[in-house]
Structure formats: C-alpha cells, structure tokens
Amino acid sequence: MAALHGRFVWYELTTTDLHAAGAFYAAVMGWGTQDASAPGMPYTLLTAAGDPIAGAMELAPQAQNMGAEPRWLGYVAVDDVDRAADRLRRLGGTVFVPPTDVPDVSRFAIVADPQGAMLALIKWQREDRGMPRAAPPTAGRVGWHELLAADWRQASAFYGELFGWQKAEVDVAVSGAYHQMFACGGETIGGMANKPPTVPQPFWLYYFNADDIDAAVQRVSAGGGRILEGPAQAPGGGWLVRCADPQGAMFALTGQRRNRTVGYFEPAAAHDPAATPRFVSNKKPST
C-alpha cells in the first residue's frame, strides 16, 4: 500500500440521472458500464478496456434538497484512513463522512481541505482492488488532477503535509493564472491554481485523456454537454478543454489535436440515452 499512498486511485460521479450519465460518458470517452448495485443503492462501474476506473451513483434527493449538485470526486489512497482523517482535521480540513467500511472493498472517508475543496481518502481491503495503473497518456484514463483553490500556495502546503506531495515546476494554467504542479513519489500528477473570482467554491477538476481532442469536443456537444473553456494549448504541446456533462458535473479533457478527424459518435436520439450511437463523418460528400 505504501506505493499507493498519496495517489489518486479512484473517481466517483454523483449525478441526477445515472442511466443518462453512463450513456454520455460511453459516447464521449468510449467507457463501458457494469452494474454493481447493492440493495437500495444503484451503482455503475465505468470501465476502460474492461478495467474499472470509476464509479457512478445517484445524487440522493436529500442531498439535492440541501443544494448538492452533480460532481466528480477523487479518492486518494492513504496507509491509514483514520489517522489521515485525524491529521486532516488538525490541519484545518473537514470530515463530512467519517471513516467507513465497505465490506471486502475499502475503508474510506469523504473530506474537504481547509478551503472547501472536496475529495475522499481510501484504503483498499485487498491489493487487487482499485484502478489498474496505466501509462499517463493512456486514452480513457484520468491523466491530470487540477485544484482550483482560493489560495494555491496555502493549499500546496496543506496537501504536502497531508499526503507528502512534492512541489514540481510552476507552469501556466488554462486561465493564465500561476499553476503549481505537484508530484507523488517523483511523478508529476497534477497542478494547483487560484480559481477565477466568479467560481464560488474551490474544487478538484479531473482531466480525462482523449486520443483526439477535437473529436472528443464534438462528442461532448453532440451528447448534450457544454464546453466551458478551450480547447487551449498547454505548455507541453497538448490541448486542454473544460466541460460539463448534461447533468452539470464538471470534467475536463486533455489530448492532442489531430490535423483531421474522421468523425465522431452522437446519440441516435437525444431523448433516449440508451439509443445506439450514430457515427457522423467529417468528410465532405463528393460532388
């Protein structure tokens, strides 16, 4: 477990329409879906090349009534969930869901950093649980983790104390703000920047790897999602796009821009998320 400590190892979507969300991400990212529901709790596994990489669940009506909105939540592995939760409290964070066991799966806690950005702590019950490691640019996987903070310098110090993350080089974010990259075990896995003043709450944003950023953007729009920012070129030469799914959960895409895209898939019927996706060619018809 020591090798996993401080790494994002799972991602979870809470949404107002589980079926529609699964269909949207299947069309945009090519993810498969597997039912993993428990009695009284519908749950869907999202898979890439057959490997579970994330989960999705319904946003409880009580939570919606309290103002909760669809969102992605990242889970960071720790050696001891209880000790990490206690340390987080001492550092000024908040524990929303105390350490809890999921039998034969994990022990986890839902928390927030001192500025209010939510994430989760987790320890798998068995070493073979969780998301298999893949090369960073692998399509369909999460390739980057970005914290939009109220004060990224304070946030960087907090996460360094909590997880042992190390500072990497300072870069430039999509918005042009200073962007402190951070590493775990010597591998750069994300960055931190100050959120725009119009964004009310700090949050974590997760970037999904796409083979072709332009084709992926078209699939987002065709599936009823929104493009919030981008495509914008990153200093390393890739392209970044910030998006929202049809239910409102924010996510982002990262990938290369190809010279030409063959086409993209769009749902056959917008009102029926289960409909077979239809391939739309970008080639102009011959005259």
C-alpha positions in Angstrom: 0.0 0.0 0.0 3.0 2.3 0.6 3.5 2.7 -3.1 -0.1 4.0 -3.5 -0.1 6.4 -0.6 -0.9 9.9 -1.9 -2.0 8.8 -5.3 -5.5 9.2 -6.8 -6.7 5.7 -7.2 -10.5 6.0 -7.8 -13.0 8.5 -9.2 -16.8 8.7 -8.5 -19.5 10.6 -10.2 -22.7 11.6 -8.3 -25.4 12.5 -10.8 -29.1 13.2 -11.1 -29.6 10.7 -13.9 -27.4 7.6 -13.6 -28.5 6.0 -16.9 -28.1 9.1 -19.0 -24.7 9.9 -17.5 -23.4 6.4 -18.3 -24.6 6.8 -21.9 -23.0 10.2 -22.2 -19.5 9.1 -21.0 -19.7 6.0 -23.1 -20.2 8.1 -26.2 -17.6 10.7 -25.2 -14.9 8.5 -23.7 -15.7 5.1 -25.0 -16.2 3.8 -21.5 -18.1 0.6 -20.8 -20.6 0.2 -17.9 -21.1 -2.6 -15.4 -23.9 -2.7 -12.9 -22.5 -3.0 -9.4 -25.6 -2.1 -7.4 -26.3 -3.1 -3.8 -29.7 -3.4 -2.3 -31.2 0.1 -2.2 -28.2 1.7 -3.8 -27.8 1.7 -7.6 -24.2 1.9 -8.6 -22.5 1.7 -12.0 -18.8 0.9 -12.7 -17.3 2.8 -15.6 -14.6 0.8 -17.4 -11.8 1.4 -19.9 -10.6 -1.6 -21.9 -12.5 -3.7 -19.4 -10.8 -2.3 -16.4 -12.9 -0.4 -13.8 -11.6 3.1 -13.5 -14.5 5.0 -11.8 -18.0 4.6 -10.3 -21.2 6.5 -10.7 -24.2 6.8 -8.3 -27.4 8.7 -8.0 -27.3 12.0 -6.0 -29.6 11.4 -3.1 -32.8 13.6 -3.1 -32.0 14.8 0.4 -28.6 16.0 -0.8 -30.2 17.7 -3.8 -32.7 19.5 -1.4 -29.6 20.7 0.6 -28.1 22.2 -2.6 -25.7 19.4 -3.6 -25.1 19.3 -7.4 -23.6 16.6 -9.7 -19.9 16.3 -9.4 -16.8 14.2 -9.8 -15.0 13.1 -6.6 -11.4 11.8 -6.5 -10.2 9.2 -4.0 -6.6 9.4 -2.7 -5.0 6.3 -1.2 -3.6 6.5 2.3 -2.0 4.0 4.5 -4.5 4.5 7.4 -7.8 6.3 6.7 -8.5 7.0 10.4 -5.1 8.6 11.0 -5.3 10.6 7.8 -8.7 11.9 8.7 -7.5 13.0 12.1 -4.5 14.7 10.6 -6.7 16.4 8.0 -8.8 17.8 10.9 -5.7 19.1 12.8 -4.6 20.8 9.6 -7.9 22.6 9.3 -9.9 20.4 7.0 -13.4 19.0 7.4 -14.6 15.4 7.6 -18.1 15.0 6.1 -18.3 11.2 6.1 -16.2 9.7 8.9 -14.1 6.6 8.2 -16.5 3.9 7.0 -16.0 0.3 5.8 -17.4 -1.1 2.6 -17.2 -4.9 3.3 -14.5 -6.6 1.3 -13.8 -3.4 -0.7 -12.4 -0.5 1.2 -12.4 1.9 4.1 -13.0 5.5 3.1 -13.8 9.0 4.3 -15.3 12.0 2.5 -13.4 15.1 3.4 -12.6 18.7 2.3 -9.5 20.8 2.5 -9.4 24.0 4.6 -10.6 26.0 1.6 -13.6 23.7 1.0 -12.5 21.5 -2.0 -13.9 18.0 -1.5 -12.1 14.7 -2.0 -12.0 11.3 -0.4 -9.5 9.2 1.5 -9.4 5.5 0.8 -7.6 2.3 1.7 -8.4 -0.9 -0.3 -9.1 -4.0 1.7 -7.2 -6.1 -0.8 -4.2 -5.1 -3.0 -6.0 -6.2 -6.2 -8.8 -3.8 -5.7 -9.0 -0.4 -7.4 -7.9 1.0 -10.7 -5.0 -0.7 -12.5 -2.1 1.6 -13.2 -1.7 2.7 -16.8 0.8 4.9 -18.7 -0.2 8.6 -18.1 -1.3 9.3 -21.7 -3.5 6.2 -22.0 -6.8 7.2 -23.7 -9.8 6.8 -21.5 -7.9 7.2 -18.2 -7.6 10.2 -15.9 -4.4 12.0 -17.0 -4.3 15.1 -14.7 -5.7 16.4 -11.4 -6.2 20.1 -11.0 -7.2 22.0 -7.9 -8.9 25.4 -8.4 -8.2 26.9 -5.0 -8.8 30.1 -3.2 -5.1 30.3 -2.4 -3.0 27.7 -4.1 0.1 28.4 -2.0 -1.8 27.6 1.2 -3.4 24.6 -0.5 0.0 23.3 -1.6 1.4 23.5 1.9 -1.7 21.6 3.3 -1.5 18.7 0.8 2.2 18.5 1.3 1.6 18.0 5.0 -1.3 15.6 4.5 -0.1 13.4 1.6 3.6 14.2 1.3 3.1 15.7 -2.2 6.2 17.5 -3.5 6.2 20.7 -5.5 7.2 20.4 -9.1 7.8 23.3 -11.6 5.5 26.3 -11.7 3.6 26.5 -15.0 0.7 28.4 -16.5 -2.9 27.2 -16.2 -5.5 27.4 -19.0 -6.8 30.6 -17.4 -3.3 32.2 -17.4 -3.0 32.0 -13.6 0.1 30.7 -12.0 -0.1 26.9 -11.7 1.9 24.9 -9.1 2.4 21.4 -10.3 2.8 18.7 -7.7 4.3 15.2 -7.6 3.8 11.9 -5.7 6.7 9.6 -5.5 8.6 11.7 -8.0 5.8 11.5 -10.6 4.1 14.8 -11.5 0.3 14.1 -11.3 -1.4 17.4 -11.1 -1.4 21.1 -10.5 -2.9 23.9 -8.4 -4.1 27.3 -9.4 -6.3 30.1 -8.0 -9.9 29.8 -9.1 -11.5 32.6 -11.1 -13.3 35.1 -8.9 -16.6 34.1 -10.5 -16.3 30.5 -9.2 -17.8 30.4 -5.7 -16.2 27.3 -4.3 -12.7 25.7 -4.7 -12.9 22.3 -6.3 -10.9 19.5 -7.9 -11.1 19.1 -11.6 -10.2 15.8 -13.3 -8.8 15.6 -16.9 -9.7 12.5 -19.0 -7.3 11.5 -21.7 -8.6 11.7 -25.3 -7.0 10.4 -28.4 -8.2 13.4 -30.4 -9.2 16.5 -28.5 -11.3 18.0 -31.4 -13.3 14.8 -31.9 -13.9 14.5 -28.2 -15.2 18.1 -28.0 -17.6 17.3 -30.8 -18.9 14.2 -28.9 -19.4 16.3 -25.8 -21.6 18.8 -27.6 -23.4 16.1 -29.6 -24.2 14.3 -26.3 -25.7 17.4 -24.7 -22.7 18.5 -22.7 -21.2 22.0 -22.6 -17.8 23.3 -23.5 -16.9 25.8 -20.7 -13.3 26.7 -21.8 -10.9 25.7 -24.6 -9.5 24.0 -26.4 -6.4 25.8 -25.1 -2.9 24.7 -25.8 -0.8 23.5 -22.7 2.9 24.4 -22.5 3.8 20.8 -23.2 2.1 20.9 -26.5 -1.2 19.1 -25.6 -4.6 20.6 -25.6 -7.0 21.1 -22.6 -10.8 21.6 -22.6 -13.0 22.2 -19.6 -16.5 20.8 -19.9 -19.8 20.0 -18.1 -21.9 16.9 -18.7 -25.6 17.1 -19.4 -26.4 16.9 -15.6 -23.9 19.6 -14.8 -20.9 17.8 -13.4 -17.7 19.5 -14.5 -14.8 17.5 -16.0 -12.0 18.2 -18.4 -10.3 16.6 -21.4 -6.7 16.5 -22.4 -5.1 15.2 -25.6 -3.5 16.0 -28.9 -5.1 17.9 -31.7 -5.1 15.9 -34.9 -4.9 17.5 -38.4 -8.1 15.9 -39.5 -10.8 13.9 -37.7 -12.6 11.2 -39.4 -15.8 11.8 -37.5 -17.5 11.2 -34.1 -20.3 9.4 -32.5 -23.5 11.1 -31.4 -26.6 9.5 -29.7 -29.2 8.4 -32.2 -31.9 10.2 -30.1 -31.2 12.9 -27.6 -34.3 11.9 -25.6 -33.1 8.2 -25.4 -29.7 7.9 -23.8 -29.8 4.1 -24.4 -30.1 4.6 -28.2 -27.3 3.2 -30.4 -24.7 6.0 -31.1 -24.6 7.1 -34.7 -21.3 7.8 -36.4 -21.1 11.2 -38.0 -18.4 11.6 -40.7 -16.5 14.8 -41.0 -15.7 14.0 -44.7 -17.4 16.2 -47.2 -19.5 14.4 -49.7 -18.0 14.1 -53.1 -19.6 16.2 -55.9 
